[in-house]
């Protein structure tokens, strides 16, 4: 049996163990609904139907968004899921971020993050995903990530709305002594067509809420949707364009103090000594203290405003110890090379007998390539910040965050309070991209707030502190080789990827006492789990321990593996004399969703029509986060400089809940990926990061931005995400386009190493 069978058996055993563990030790907890966190938070005249909905007697309807709004539009679409079934318009509802609660745990991210291909929907794969869904409920981590918000809540929020709708009808039926099935609901009103009587949801709220667990519901068929599937105005837009105080940096509380931190600029390094007297002597400075946390050692200044805290922090004299990392980027790259030269590896999927295919291919054509990608910063627009207040009875945190229950866990670890004494307020996020699931900013705020017990303290990092400390998207190096048959098609492919483990690094910081080991599928995502029909195929991973903090960057492992894997697929096509799009189409012929996006992007870009001299196209494909994506990048030679002129994107997430917002997310991901591909990198010298702000870590500027066209399909049988799938394919599509234009293959990012961009 192939190694695929071995992996499948192991996956099944893992799932069975997880499921059995739930039955033996936690079935009661798994089967019992989480407590409704709204029960103890109700205002005057409010009733709650479930953890996602409050209705007040004055007809105020409040929908809880259980995921963070960081610009991706989830705030509106999550509310639309519930509003659709509740039979109200989005104009009628208010939306609030959900507090830290097990009721809002993320099942989809864990279920869909199983170490197996997303296109595998066999019984073993589905058993594993089901078992991981059980585990997700038992650990109950609430976080925004993995492009999972809509996937996770597509059923949950619609059921929440439908249950409330039927409860309201039941309450009206009892009041009027009629059958509930004969009543209508529309725009927040229950109506009895026979008598003409009507009542608003608010008038029925207190009678209906106790019935919400006793009614049976049927969800609307798609043909009856009035909100979902159509573009909706963003509910967060007015506040953003008018400058309303909605972000973490806007938090303003009575008696508030302000603080900032300076952490050791060498990851893992400690403080030998520091002299805070110059800072203490400056106006407005209250305290200068040492910080020691799982995220590093440093110093903090507490002052009466943020600017004074910043200036005082600069005045502190610190003797830093260098951390246990290799001092330079070159030495780090050498460790990746050593990992590729070594034998310590893991593989998550093997097809056929790739080693034997290479051994038997003496007379057949072989190609080999090596690829390199750098560390990357998240570079969010809103700097890292959090406000915390610690009293004798509990902790309260206000933060733009992607993981409220992670912050709750951090606060409990620092202060000793139980979770019911820790309240987390999630504000709007000025960009996340995976950075704000890291709880370091909240950790520092809580530790500092302990020193001024009872007073809130807003902690703000400078952008320089954030960019020079990470966590980062990991650097990676890979080697690929292929054997081509007589027709120029790939007979065997073997790839090896060396990189630090995001899972080991991140979970080691979040949960220091949790043992983390074994294979990390995020190290291979975008390579091992692509649906190409190559008879003999294996991708193996090699973990590199650098002690540099790495974390979840938009599209995680797909962000670098797709560049490497799709660049190599392109190299195979050219080496075998194949059209790059036609070869992909042939290798993906078993997957209609893949063919759909490839054919669509070919039509959008007029792929079959030759371009004039000085123009060229490149393409790439990726299945990531449940969404099938094909992209074509068009480039132009401008007197020796390359201009990225057009990007065409076809995406298939199975179900599109808001087409304009989905397209906006694909565009956002494309621009984010182009920025990384063209110019971004984090480098080290003397054990410290060399970049510090946008002057030396710039994003794509508006004058550089190409015309981007996005078309959406709905052929896939599974729902996919929107936030990340646009990012991975654009990097290799650009590199492939440059090859088509110049005949030179570029295997290292950023491309500005060897390409002059207009």
N, C-alpha and C positions, 0 to 999 in steps of 0.2 A: 504494500500500500504506500502511496506517496506521502510525503510529509504533511500535505494538506489534510489527509485523513488523520494523522497523528494530532495535528493542531486541533482539528475538529473534536476529536475525542477528549482532548484536554479541556477544550472550551466547555464541552458538555459537562464534564466532571466538575469544573469550576462553578458553572451555573447551578448544578445540582447541589453542590456543597453550600453555595450561598442561599439557595432556596430552602434547603433542609435546615440551615441555621436559622432562617426566618421562622420556619415552622416550630423548631425545637425550642428556640430561646426568645423569639420576639413575635410570634404570630399574633398574640393579642394586640401588641403595639401596632403591628402592620395592619391588622383588620380594623382597628379602632380609628375613626376619623380624628384628625388633629383638632385640638381645641380652636375655637373661633377667636382669633385675637381681637376682634372688634367688640366682643361682649363687654369688656371693661373699658372701652374707649368711646362709648356712645355719648353724643351730645344730647341736649334736651330735645325731646320729640323725635329721636331717631330710633329706628328698629333695624336689626341686622338679620338677614336671611341666611347668610353663609359668610365665609371669610372674604368674599369678594364684593359684597353689596350691602349698602345701607340706604334706607329710604326714610325720610323724615315726614312728619305730618303736614308740613307746608309744601310737600311734593319735591323737596330737594333729593335728588338721586345721586348717590356717590358710589362710583365704581373704584375698586382697589386694583391698581396696576402692580402685580406681584414681581415685576422685573424693572430694572433701572432704565430710565430714559436718559440716554447719553448722546442724543442726536439721531438715533436710528429710527425713530418714529414708533417705537413699540408702545409708548404711552397711549397713542390714539388707537392703534389696531387691536391691542389687548382689550381696551374698553369697547371697541366695536364688536368683538366676539360676544361679549355679554349683552350689549345693547341690542344686537340683532335678535336674540332670543327673548329678551325682555320686552320687545316691542316698544322701544323708545328711540328717539333720535340722539345723535351725539351732541346736538345743541342743548339737550335737556339734562345732560349729566355733568357732574364734576368728577375729577379723577384725582386720586391720592396715591402716592407710593405706599406699598405695603411695608409695615414694620417688620422687624426681625421675628420670624415665626416659622415653626415647622410646617404650618399649613401651606406655606408657599415654597416648599422644597422643589428642587429641580430634578425631575425624574428623567426627562428626555436627554439631557446632556450626558448623564451616566449611562443610560440605556444605549444611546446612539454612539457613545464613545467606546463601546465594546471592541476588543482587539480582533476585529474581523472585518472583511470588506462590507461596505454599506449595501452593495448590490446583492449580497448573499441573504436571501430570505427563506432558506431551508429550515427544517425543523430544529436542527442543532443550533443554528444562529439565532432563531427566534426564541429558543429555550434559554440561551445565554442572555439575550436582551431582556427577557421576562424576569430572569433571576436578578439581573442588575437593577431592574425596576423595583424589586423587593428591597434590595440593599439600599437603593436611593431613599425609599420611604423610611427605612430603619435609621439611617444616619441623618436624614432630613436637613441637608445643606441647601440653603437658599442662595442662589447666585445667578448672575446674568452672564452668559457666555456660551460658546459653542454654537452660536446662531440658533439657539434652541427655544427662544421665548414663545414663538407661535406654535412650534411643534408640541411643546409641553402643555400649552394652554388651549389648543384648538378644541379639545373636548371638554376640559375642565370648566372653562369660562362659559362656553355655550350651555353646558348643563346647569351651571350656576344661574344663568339668566332664565333658562327654561323652567327650572324648579321654582324660582321666584314668581315667574309669570303664572304658573299653574296654581301656586299658593294664593296669589292675589285673586285669581278667578274663583278658587274654592271659598275664600273669605267672602267675596261678593255673593256667591251662590248661597252661602249659609245666611247671609244678611237678608237676601231677597227671597229665600226659599224656592230656588230654581236649580236646575241642573247646570253644573259648571261647564259641561261640554257645549252648552248652548250660548255661552257668553263669548264676547269678542274683546280683544285687547288692541289698543293702538295709541301711540304717542303718550303713554303714561296714564291711560284711562281704561277702565273696564266698563263695557257696555252690554246691556241686555237688549238685543234687537227686538224682542217680543214686546217689552213694556216701554222701551225708550229710557229706562233708568240708567244712570252712569255714576261712577265714583272714581276719583283719582287714586293713583297708587298710594299717595300720602294718606288719604282718608282711610284706606284699608290696611295700612302698613302693620299696625299693632295686632290686628286680628289675623293677618296673613302670615306674619313671621313664624309663629309656632307651628304652622302647617307645612313649612317648607321641607321638612324631613318626611312627610307623610304622603306626598303626591307622586304620581307617576307621570313621566314626561316623555314626549317624543320630540326630537330635534327637527327643525325645519329642513325640508329638502332644499337643495341648493337653488332650485328654480324659484323658490319663494324668498330668497335673500333680497333685502332692500338696501343693506349697508355693505355687507361683505362682498368682495369681488369688484367693488367700485372705488374709485379714488375718493378719499375723504380729506377735508381740511384738517391740518395738524392742530390738535388741541393745545399744544405747547407753544405754538408759533407766536401768538400775540404777546405773551409774556416775554419771549426772547427778543422780538423786534422792538419792544418798548423799553427794554432794559429793566424789567421787573427783577426784584431781588430773589432769584430762584436757585442760584448755584451755591455750592458750599462756601465759596469765598464771600458770599453776601450775608452769611449768618450774622446776626447782630442781636445780642442778648444783654439784658441789664447787668451791670457790674462786671462786664467782660474784660478779661486780660488778653494779651496777644503774645505769641511766641514764635520762634523759629529754631531750627536746629542746624548744626554743622556736624556731619558725620564723617568718620574716617574716609578719606578719598581713595584708600586702597582696600578693596573688598576683603572682609575678614580680619582686618587689622584692628588693633586695640589702641588705647590712649596710654602713652607713657606718662605724660603730665600735661597740665594746662594751667595758664594764669588768666583768671577771669577778672582781675582787678581793673584793667583798663575799661572793660565793658561795664562793670558795676558802677564806675564813676561817671558814666554818661547819663544825660537827662532821661527820665522816664523808665530806667531799667529797675526792675523789681528783684530779680534773682538771676544768677548764672549757675547752672547745675550740670552734672554729668548724666549722660544717658547710656544705659547698657541694656540692650534688648536682643532678641534673636535676629534682628535686622541690622545690627551693627552697634558700634560704640561711637559716642560723640558728645557734644556739648549743646545745651539749650539755653536760650535767653528768654526770659519773661519780661515784658515791658508793657507800657500803656498804649502803644500802637505798633502796627506791624513794621512800619519803616524804621522806627527806633530799634526794634528787635533785630532787624536786618543789619543795621549799621553797627550795633553793639556786637553782634556775632562776628562781624568782620574784624573787630578789634581784639578778639581773644587770641592769645598766643598758645598754640597747641603743638606738642611734640607727638607726632603720629608714629605708630609702629606700622611697618609695611605688612600687608596681609599675605596670606599663604598662596598667592596666585603667581603664575609665571609673569615676569615683569613686562613682557612685550607681546604684541600681537604675533610676531614671527615665531616666538617660542611656543605660543598657544597653538599655532598652526602646525608646528612640528609634532606636538602631542597628538593632533588629529591624524597626521601622517603615520605616526607610530601605531595608532589604533588600527588604521587600515592595513598596515603591514603585519599586525598581530593576528592571533587566532581566537581571541575572546569575542564572541558575537552571539546574537540571537536572531532568529527568523520567525516570522508570524505566518508565512504562507509560502508554500513551494508547489510549483506545478511541474509535473514530469520529472525528468532527471537531468537537470542543467549541467552538473559536473560531467556526466557521461557524454552529454551532447558536445561539450567543448573538447573532451578527450578524443572523440571520434571525428572531429571536424578539421583534420589536418589540411585537406585540400580546399576547404571552403573559406569564404572571405570573413575576416574578423575585423572588428573595430573596437577601439577602447577610448575612453575619455575620463578626465578628472575635472571636478567642479568644486568651486569654493564660494561660500557666502559668509558675510561678516556678522558680527553682533549688530543689533539694531535697537534703538530706543523707541519707546512708544510716542514720545513727543506730543502729549496732549496739550490742547490750548490752555485749559485751566490748570494752573500748577497744583501740585498735591496739597491738600489741606484737610483739616478736620477740627471740629470744636468738641470739647469734652467737658463735662462737669462731674466731679466725684464728690459725693456727700457721705455721711455716716450710714445712709440707708440704701445707696445704690449708685448707678452710673448712667449717664445719659450722653449719647454721642450724636452729633450732627455731621454727616459726611457725604460727599459725592462718591458713592461706593458701588461695587458690583457684587458684594457678598455680605449682606447684613448679618447673617448668622455666624459668619467667620469673624466679624468684628465682635459679635457677642461672645464668642468663644475666647477671643483675645482678651477682652475686658474681664472675663471671669478668671482667666489665668493670672492676670496682673493683680486684680483686686481681691479675689477670693469670693466675690458675690455670686450667688446663683443666677441663672439666666433670667429668672423672672424679676430680678432686680436691675436688669440691664436693658435699657431702651435705646434703639438705634433709629434715628431719623435719616432716611435717604433723601437727599436733595437732588436736583437736576445735576447732571454731570457735563462738564465742558470737555467732552471727549473721554473715552475709556480705552478702547482697543485692547482690553485685557489688563491694562496697568492698574485699574482701580479694584481689581479683585484682590490685589496685594494689600494687606491691611497695615503696612508699616506706618503710614501717616496717622492712622487711628491709634496704633500702639504708642507712638510718641505723644500724641495728644493726651491720652489717658494717663501715662506716666507723669507728664508735666502737670496735669490737673490735680494729681494727688498731692503735689507740693503746695497748692493753694486751695485746699479743700473747701468746697462750697461755692467757689467762683468758677464760672465758665472760662475756658481758655481756648482761643482760636489759634491753631498752629498752622503756619503757612510755610511751605518750602519755596525757596527760590527755584527758578527753572534750572539754574546751574547745579543746585544740589540734587535735583531729581535726575537730570541727564547724566551726571557723573557717578551716580550710585545704582542706577538700574531699579528693578531687574530688567534684563535685556532679552530680546529674541536671541537664541543661541547662535553662535557661529557653527558652520558645518562644512565638512569636506566629504566628497563621495568619489568612488570609482565605479565606472560602468564598463561592461564589455558585452559584445554580442557576436553571435555567429549568424551569418546570412546564408540562406539557401541559394540555389542556382537562379531562382527568380528574383532575388534581391529582397526577399522577405525575411523577417527575423525568425530564426529557428530556435535560438536560445538567448536569453538575457540574464546576466547576473550583475547585481548592483550591491555595493557596500557603502553604508552611510555612517560617518563618525560625527558625533555631536554630544554635547552635555545633555543630560536628561532633565527636561522641564519638570516632569512629575517628581523626581527625586529632589530636585532643588526647591521647588515651590512648596511641596507638602512638608519638606524638612523645616521650612520657616513657619508655615501656618500651624503645624502640629508637631513640635519638636520631639515629642515622645512616641510618635507613631513610626514604627519600622516601615521603611519603604525600600523595595528592591524588586528584582525581576525585570522582565522585558518592559519597555516603555513604548507603547504603540505610537505615541505622538512623535517619537523620534523617526518613525518610518511613514507616518501619514502622508499621503500624496504620492507614494511609490508602491508599496506592497499591496495597497488596496484599490488599485485602478483596474478597470474591467477589460483590459486588453487581452485578447486571445492569443497568447504566445505559448507554444506547446511546452517549452522548458524554461522555467522562470523562477528566479529567487532574488529577494532583496533582504540583506541582513543588516542589522544595526550593531554599532559598536559605541558603547558609552565612554565619554571622555570626562574625567573628573578634573575640573579646572578651579573649583571654588569660586568662580564668578557667578553671582546670582542671576539665574535665568528664569523666565516666567512665560506667561501666556500672552503672546503677541498676535495681533489680528491674523487668524487662520493657522496659527501655531506651526506644527510640522509641515502642513501643506505649503506654507509660505516659502520654504526652501526646497523641499522635496519636489514640488511641482516644477520649479525652475530646472532642477537637475534632471528629473525623469523626462519631462517634455522636451528639454533640449536634446536629450539623447535619442528620444523617439524621432526627432527631426533629423538628427545625424544619421540614424538608421535609414530613414527615407532617402536622404541625399546619397548616401553610400550605395544604396541598392537601386538608384535610378528611379525612385518612386516619387510621385507627387505627395507632399506631406499631408495634405488633407485627404487624399484618396487612400493613402496607407492607413491613416487613423480610422477612416470609415470602414475599411476592410477588417481591421483588427477589433472593431467595436460592433461588428454586424449583429451580434447576438443581443444587443441592447437597444431597443427602439428609442428610448429616451436619448441615448447618446447620438444615434443617427439623426434624430430630430434636431438637436442643437447644432450638429455639424452641418447638416443640409441648410438650416436656417442661416447660420453665419456665412456659409458659402454664398448664399443668395444675397444677403445684406451687403457683403463686401465685393460682390461681383468677382469672386475668386477665379473663375474660369476665364475672365477677361484680362488679357495682358495689360500691364501698366506702362506708361511711357518711360523712357530712359530717365534714370535718377529717382525713380519711385520703386518701392517694393513692399511686399506683404509677408507677414509671418503669422503662424497660428499656433494655438495650444488648446488642450482640452483638460478638464479636471472634473472629477466627481468629488465634491467636498461638502460636508455638513448636509448631506441629503439632496443637494442641488447639482444638476448636470449642467456644465457650462462649457461653451466653446467661444473662444475669442480670436479675433484677427486684428493685428496692429499694422497700420500702414505708415511707412516712413519715407522721408524725402531728403535727398542730398541738397543742402544749401551751401554751395561753394565749399565743400569739404566738411561742413558741419551737418549733423543729422538732426532733422526735426521730426518729432512724432506728430503726425498730422491727423490721423483718424484711429479710433478704436471701435470695433464692432463686437457686440456681445450678444449671444443667445443663451438664455438660461431657462431651465425647466425645474421648478420646485414642486411639481405635482399639483399644488393648489396655490393660486395667487389671491391673497386676501385684500390687498390694496395695490393695484398695478403701478400707480405713480410712485408710491413710497418704495415699492420693491425695486423699481428702476433706479430710484435715487440711491438706494443702498448699493446696488451693483456699480453705479458710477462712482460712489464714494470709495468702494473697495478698489476699483480700477485706479483712481488717482493715488490712493495710498500705496498700491503696489508699484505704480510707475515711479513714485517718489523714491521708494527703496531701490528699485532697479537702476535708476539713473544715477543717484548721487549719495545715498545715505549709507553711513557705516559708523560704528563705534570701534575705536582702536585704543590700544593701551601702550603706554611707555612708562618705564620706571614704576610699574605696578599701579598706574592710575589712568583713568579715562582721559583722552585728549580733547574730546568734543564737550561743549558746555551749553550751547544755545543755538538758535536758528541761524546764526551767522556762519557756523561751521557744521551744522546738521540741518540743512535746508530741506523744505518740502517743495513739491512742484508748484511753481507760481502760475498765476492765471494766464499770463502771456505765453507760458509753455504748454498749457493744457490743450490736448487735442480735442477735436469734435468727437463726442462719444455717443454712439447709438446703441440702444438696448431693446431687444425684443424678448418677450416671455412666452413660453409654451407650457402646456399642462398635460404632457403625455405620461409622466412618471406616475407610478402607482403609489409612491410614498411622498409625504410632505417633506420639503427641505427648507433650509433657512436662507436668510437674505444678507446678514451682516458681514459675512466673511467670504462667501464663494466667489465674489468678483475679484478678489486680490490675487489668488495663486496663479491663474493662467496668464495674466497680463505680463508677468516678468519674462517667462520663456517666449511668449509670443513676440515681445519686443526684440529679444536676442535673436530669435529666428528670423525676424524681419531684417535686422541688420546684416545677418549672414546672407540673406537673399539679395540684399542691396550691394554688399561689398565683397562677398565671397570669403569673408573672414569670420571664423567661429569664435565667439567670446564665451568663456566658461567661468568667469569670475565676476561676482557682483561687488560693488556697484559697477556698472558698465563704463562709468566715467574714468575708470582706470585706463581704458584704452580707446575710448570713443569721445569725440568732441561733439557735444550736443548744442544745437542752435537755441 
